[in-house]
Amino acid sequence: MEQLKIPKERISVLIGVKGSIKRKIQRMTKTRLIVNSEEGDIFIEGDSLDVFNCLNVVKAIARGFNPDIALKLLDEDTSIEIISLDEFSRSKKDIIRLKSRLIGTQGRARSHLEELTSTNISVYGKTISIIGRTDDVFIARQGIINLINGSKHGNVYLFIEKQKKKRN
């Protein structure tokens, strides 16, 4: 049995309409989810590999992903990377600036990063999370860290394109 805490505002997303998402996750991961809505505690029961897979899906939902995107983590070629902005900032103001820099005007920078890397990116709380094929997640992570460290958007996009060409 595993336990984790998720933000209270994400519990309704995890459960879904009349429990539909929770049931779907349980069915697809062969686990049992016990949700404490008041505290935000989630308990996962099942075999160790199934619990591990379910844990990743629940973490992804907790970090702001749509459940359908989070369920992609059940594919063994897909992984999640969570980057904490606390490592790159000294204040709340810094975190807001970094998030704005990553998201861009009307979400265009984030969308462009997602397109270039074939990943899904979520900016939630003090974290940036990436879901995609393991190689793509690695490239996206490098690009995001470059952006956070002050690289120009255009330079980051060129870096990602070069990395993708090298890989192919």
C-alpha positions in Angstrom: 0.0 0.0 0.0 1.3 3.5 -1.0 0.1 6.8 0.3 0.5 10.3 -1.1 -1.0 13.7 -0.6 -2.4 15.8 -3.5 -3.8 19.3 -3.6 -7.5 19.4 -2.5 -8.5 21.2 -5.6 -7.3 18.3 -7.7 -9.3 15.6 -5.9 -12.4 16.2 -7.9 -10.4 15.7 -11.1 -9.0 12.5 -9.7 -12.4 11.2 -8.8 -14.3 12.5 -11.9 -18.0 12.7 -12.5 -19.7 10.1 -10.2 -16.3 8.4 -9.7 -15.8 7.6 -13.4 -12.0 8.6 -13.5 -11.2 6.9 -10.2 -12.9 3.7 -11.5 -11.1 3.9 -14.8 -7.7 4.3 -13.1 -8.4 1.4 -10.8 -9.5 -0.8 -13.7 -6.5 0.1 -15.9 -3.9 -0.3 -13.1 -5.6 -3.2 -11.2 -5.4 -1.2 -8.0 -7.8 0.2 -5.4 -7.8 3.9 -4.6 -9.0 5.2 -1.2 -9.5 8.9 -1.2 -9.7 11.1 1.8 -11.2 14.3 0.3 -10.9 16.4 3.4 -7.1 15.9 3.9 -6.1 15.2 0.3 -4.6 11.8 1.2 -4.7 9.1 -1.4 -4.1 5.4 -0.5 -3.2 2.9 -3.3 -3.6 -0.8 -2.7 -2.4 -3.6 -5.1 0.7 -5.4 -6.4 3.9 -3.4 -6.3 4.2 -2.8 -10.0 0.5 -1.9 -10.4 0.8 0.5 -7.4 3.9 2.1 -8.9 2.0 2.7 -12.2 -1.0 4.0 -10.4 1.1 6.3 -8.3 2.6 8.0 -11.4 -0.9 8.5 -12.8 -2.2 10.1 -9.5 1.0 12.3 -9.3 0.4 13.5 -12.8 -3.2 14.4 -12.1 -2.1 16.1 -8.9 0.4 18.2 -10.9 -2.3 19.6 -13.2 -2.6 17.1 -16.0 -5.9 16.0 -17.5 -6.6 12.3 -16.5 -6.4 11.2 -20.1 -2.9 12.5 -20.5 -1.9 11.1 -17.1 -3.1 7.6 -18.2 -0.5 7.7 -21.0 2.0 6.9 -18.2 0.7 3.3 -18.2 2.6 2.8 -21.5 6.1 1.7 -20.5 7.8 4.1 -23.0 6.2 7.1 -21.4 7.5 8.9 -18.3 6.9 11.9 -16.1 9.5 14.5 -15.0 8.7 17.0 -12.3 10.9 20.1 -12.0 10.6 22.1 -8.8 10.9 25.8 -9.3 12.1 26.2 -5.7 15.6 25.1 -7.0 15.8 28.0 -9.4 14.2 30.9 -7.4 14.6 32.8 -4.2 11.2 34.3 -3.8 7.5 34.0 -4.8 8.1 36.8 -7.3 10.8 34.8 -9.0 8.5 31.8 -9.3 5.8 33.9 -10.9 8.4 35.3 -13.3 9.7 31.9 -14.2 6.2 30.4 -14.7 5.3 33.4 -16.9 8.5 33.0 -19.0 7.7 29.3 -19.6 4.0 29.7 -20.4 4.5 32.8 -22.6 1.9 35.2 -23.9 -1.5 33.3 -24.2 0.4 30.0 -23.6 2.3 30.2 -26.8 5.7 29.4 -25.4 4.5 26.3 -23.6 2.5 25.1 -26.6 5.5 25.6 -28.9 7.7 23.6 -26.5 5.0 20.8 -26.4 4.9 20.7 -30.2 8.7 20.7 -30.7 9.2 17.9 -28.1 6.0 15.9 -28.6 5.3 16.1 -24.9 2.6 17.5 -22.6 3.7 20.2 -20.1 1.9 21.3 -17.0 2.8 24.4 -15.0 1.1 24.0 -11.6 2.0 25.5 -8.2 5.8 25.5 -7.8 6.3 22.8 -10.3 6.7 22.2 -14.1 5.8 18.6 -15.1 6.5 16.9 -18.4 4.8 13.7 -19.8 6.0 12.0 -22.9 8.3 9.4 -24.4 11.4 9.2 -22.2 13.8 10.7 -24.9 11.4 13.6 -25.6 11.0 14.3 -21.9 14.7 14.5 -21.5 15.0 17.1 -24.3 12.0 19.1 -23.0 13.6 19.1 -19.5 16.8 20.5 -20.9 15.0 23.2 -22.9 12.9 24.2 -19.9 15.9 24.4 -17.7 17.7 26.6 -20.3 14.6 28.9 -20.4 14.5 29.1 -16.6 18.2 30.0 -16.5 17.6 32.9 -18.9 18.2 31.6 -22.4 16.2 33.4 -25.1 13.1 31.5 -26.3 14.4 31.3 -29.9 17.7 29.8 -28.7 15.9 27.2 -26.7 13.7 26.2 -29.7 16.9 25.9 -31.9 18.5 23.8 -29.2 15.5 21.5 -29.1 15.4 21.1 -32.9 19.1 20.3 -33.0 18.7 17.7 -30.2 15.7 16.1 -32.1 17.8 15.9 -35.4 20.7 14.3 -33.5 18.4 11.7 -32.2 16.8 10.8 -35.5 
